[in-house]
Structures are given as structure tokens and as C-alpha cells.
Amino acid sequence: MKRAQLLIGLMLCALFALVPARHTLAVEIAGELHGAVHWSGEVLLTGPVVVPAGARLDIAPGTRVRAATADSTLRIQGVLQVAGEAEAPVEFLTPHGWQGILVDRPQEPPRIRHARFSKAAVALSVQAAEMHLDQVVFRDCTTAIKALREAHLLVMGSRFERNQVGVDADLKSLVDVRDSVFTMHGEAGVRVTNGCRLNVFSSRFADNGAGIVLLQKISGEIRETRFVNNDRGLNCSRIGEGLLVRGNLFEQNRIALESGTFSQPLLSDNRFLGNGTAVKSDQFATGEFLHNLFEGNGTALQNTRRADPLVSHNVFSSNGVAVFCDFSSYPRIRDNNFLDNPLAVKLGSFQSAAGARPPGTQREAGFSGPAQPRAGADAPTQDFIDASSNWWGEDTAQLAAGGSGGNPSIFFDRKDQPEVELGDSEGGGVLDVVHFSPWLGAPVLDAGPR
């Protein structure tokens, strides 16, 4: 009898094993949550969900959160903890245009770990609050994260792929990005505007329209980060002073770093390798470029429309053009090593003290940005680029052979093109000249990255 019962039991077990497992039904949720709430398994947001002050939402590893409609949002005013794991991430499987998680003055900083978001209009929106992200993936969103109104965003070990914008911060927000990757963004991996502070450490920006875009009074640090194969690696406009760019690698970008309109970055100990243009400074941009390596770029430094950076203790090696100046730009070039550049300093067709100005280069009426410190900024009389006190490598023999009045092949100035056309109403003018004497008799020992 017992043997027969055992055989029947084994047969039933085998039969049940052949029956497909039934999918767990999703728990449907909408409205306001109360108390301590725990989500696991399958969750379906059938409408907007609110975690009010005093409530707490914990989402377990492996949970799948779906949204029935794009406006089935999750608003956090209480406490949120998304506790995914590497082998069991929390997935937000939402329709195109989902409006995401809205963080609005929560009781404590929401923490999201090992989660995945895709196809959202804005996956995370943080306003006047702090949020911590660790090992989070964002794919195919219009904007992955938006931080507004003095928000504080900490992003660690996360990936941003194929979004239009990865992180978009505005209105005096603070953004810290560490050990993260931004690839294939249509507009920008990170865009920060209007008085924000941005810190980026040990991250990577590759194949983006722009890696990082900074606009209007931005401070912070970008360090030990790689910018590879972007249309523009780092773009700065009207940021003023207070940005340190140090110890980074810029490689194979169309424009590695673009500094414009009263931007004054400090570039130190970076490597610019194989870019179309390494650093483009335009329209009253200044700043300091110290201890960098520029190697194998089409143009290492392009200075236009009154761009006057300080250039010191750098190494320029095997660039098509090391320093290009046009439209009354007068960088201060001292104590650098120039090695094997076909053109060390080239002057453009409008580089003349006669004062050619293309349309739009005068100060905009009513602009309240800081005036530049160089004397005579609105009416320059200097008619030369001061490139004295530099080491020119093997080309030093050319300089010595012709003396201070010679015409070495590594410089293109008025000795090569005496006259320039300044404009229809201004007539002709005289191209500026490169002053290369006195030159150094030996390399600058501490030039280049330290």
C-alpha cells in the first residue's frame, strides 16, 4: 500500500513538473500610499502614485515596475529606497514618454541602487532635493535625469546610453558624477546651466554629440575623465571663472574642448591626443592652459575673436598647427616645448591690430559679464603674438640661422602674407607678426602633465 502511494506521488510530481509555471500577476497600484510599503515581483502603475510625507516605499531586488500610461508617475515626498542587486536589478519597464519618478522635497534623500530605466521622457526629476544613485542604467530616454532649483545629485558607477541628454541640471544645483559612462547621446551626456556646480571624476564620455555642456556661471572640477570620439568633448559658454579641468584624456574628438564668451577655465595636466581641434577659444575667452600635452591634433589651440588665454608649461608635439590666432586674439605663450609641428604659430587672415571685426564680435548690448583684465581690450594696439621664451626643438636651428628678423617655416605671419582684407568698408590692413625671440636654448624640464 505504501509502495503504491509512493508511486502515485512520484507520478503526480512528474505531471506537475510538465505544467508551465503561471506568471505572477502584477499588483495594480494607483493613488496615495500610506505607512511602510514593500514592492516585489510585478507591479503595475495604473495611474499616478504618491509617496507622501510620513510614508515609505521599499522596492526589492528583481522587482519589475510597469506603467500603464506615460503619466502613471511615481511622486516621492516621503522616503524611497530602491534596493536592486547586480544579479537582480529593479527594472522600470515603461511606455515611451513616461514622465518618471518625481522627487519633490522628500523627507530624506531617495536612494536608487542597481536599477534600469528606458524610453522615459524624464526618468528621474529632482527638485530642491538630494538624490543618490549607484549602479543605475538609463537607456533611450529623452532626458535621463533632470535636477532643478538647488537639487543635489550624486551619481556613482552608472551608465547612460542613447539618451538625448543624460543629466540636465539647472538653477544652482550641485551635481557629482563618479565612475560613470555616457555614450551615444544626441545632445549631451551632461548639461549644466545657470549657476550650478559640477564635479565629474573618473568617468567616460564617448560617441556623444557633446560630452559635457556648461552654460552661464558654472564652477566645479572635471578630473581623471576620458572624452573619446565626441563631436565636442567639453563645451563652455559664459561660465566665468571657477572651473578646473585637470588630469583628463581628450582623444579623437572633433573639438575636444570649446571655450567661448567670457569663459575662463583652468586647464591643467590634461592630454589632448588626435583631435580635430584640441582647444577652441572664442569671443573674449581667456583662462589658463598649464602643463598639458597636445599631440597629433589637427589644431592644438585655436584662438579667435579676442581670445587671450595664458599658455605655459605645455608640450606641443606633432600637431598640424600648434597655435592658431585670428580676429585680434593675443594669447600669452611662455615656457612651452614645441616639437615637430609643421606650423607652430599660424595667424589667420583677420589677425591684425587694424582691428577687423566680423559681425557679432562686439560686446552685446546690456551684457553684464565680467570685463577682461587685459588693458586696452576694446581697442588693442599690439600688432604681434608674443611667443618668446619657448623651446622649439629641432626647429631651433632655423631660428638661430635667421636670427630675430628671420622667417622660420614654422611661423605664418606678415612675413608670409603682408596684407589682409579687413572688410568692405574698412579696406586693407597689415597682418600681425610672431615675436619668437629670445628663444630657449633647452627644453622646459617640467613642461607637460605632472
Secondary structure as GFF3:
##gff-version 3
##sequence-region A 1 450
A	DSSP	alpha_helix	2	18	.	.	.	ID=ss1
A	DSSP	beta_strand	27	32	.	.	.	ID=ss2
A	DSSP	beta_strand	36	39	.	.	.	ID=ss3
A	DSSP	beta_strand	42	51	.	.	.	ID=ss4
A	DSSP	beta_strand	56	59	.	.	.	ID=ss5
A	DSSP	beta_strand	64	67	.	.	.	ID=ss6
A	DSSP	beta_strand	74	76	.	.	.	ID=ss7
A	DSSP	beta_strand	79	83	.	.	.	ID=ss8
A	DSSP	beta_strand	90	93	.	.	.	ID=ss9
A	DSSP	beta_strand	101	104	.	.	.	ID=ss10
A	DSSP	beta_strand	111	118	.	.	.	ID=ss11
A	DSSP	beta_strand	122	127	.	.	.	ID=ss12
A	DSSP	beta_strand	130	139	.	.	.	ID=ss13
A	DSSP	beta_strand	143	148	.	.	.	ID=ss14
A	DSSP	beta_strand	152	156	.	.	.	ID=ss15
A	DSSP	beta_strand	159	161	.	.	.	ID=ss16
A	DSSP	beta_strand	165	169	.	.	.	ID=ss17
A	DSSP	beta_strand	174	178	.	.	.	ID=ss18
A	DSSP	beta_strand	181	183	.	.	.	ID=ss19
A	DSSP	beta_strand	188	193	.	.	.	ID=ss20
A	DSSP	beta_strand	197	201	.	.	.	ID=ss21
A	DSSP	beta_strand	204	206	.	.	.	ID=ss22
A	DSSP	beta_strand	210	215	.	.	.	ID=ss23
A	DSSP	beta_strand	219	223	.	.	.	ID=ss24
A	DSSP	beta_strand	226	228	.	.	.	ID=ss25
A	DSSP	beta_strand	232	237	.	.	.	ID=ss26
A	DSSP	beta_strand	240	246	.	.	.	ID=ss27
A	DSSP	beta_strand	249	251	.	.	.	ID=ss28
A	DSSP	beta_strand	255	260	.	.	.	ID=ss29
A	DSSP	beta_strand	263	268	.	.	.	ID=ss30
A	DSSP	beta_strand	271	273	.	.	.	ID=ss31
A	DSSP	beta_strand	277	282	.	.	.	ID=ss32
A	DSSP	beta_strand	288	290	.	.	.	ID=ss33
A	DSSP	beta_strand	293	295	.	.	.	ID=ss34
A	DSSP	beta_strand	299	304	.	.	.	ID=ss35
A	DSSP	beta_strand	310	312	.	.	.	ID=ss36
A	DSSP	beta_strand	315	317	.	.	.	ID=ss37
A	DSSP	beta_strand	321	326	.	.	.	ID=ss38
A	DSSP	beta_strand	332	334	.	.	.	ID=ss39
A	DSSP	beta_strand	337	339	.	.	.	ID=ss40
A	DSSP	beta_strand	343	347	.	.	.	ID=ss41
A	DSSP	beta_strand	384	386	.	.	.	ID=ss42
A	DSSP	three_ten_helix	393	395	.	.	.	ID=ss43
A	DSSP	alpha_helix	396	402	.	.	.	ID=ss44
A	DSSP	beta_strand	411	412	.	.	.	ID=ss45
A	DSSP	beta_strand	419	423	.	.	.	ID=ss46
A	DSSP	beta_strand	427	430	.	.	.	ID=ss47
A	DSSP	beta_strand	433	435	.	.	.	ID=ss48
###
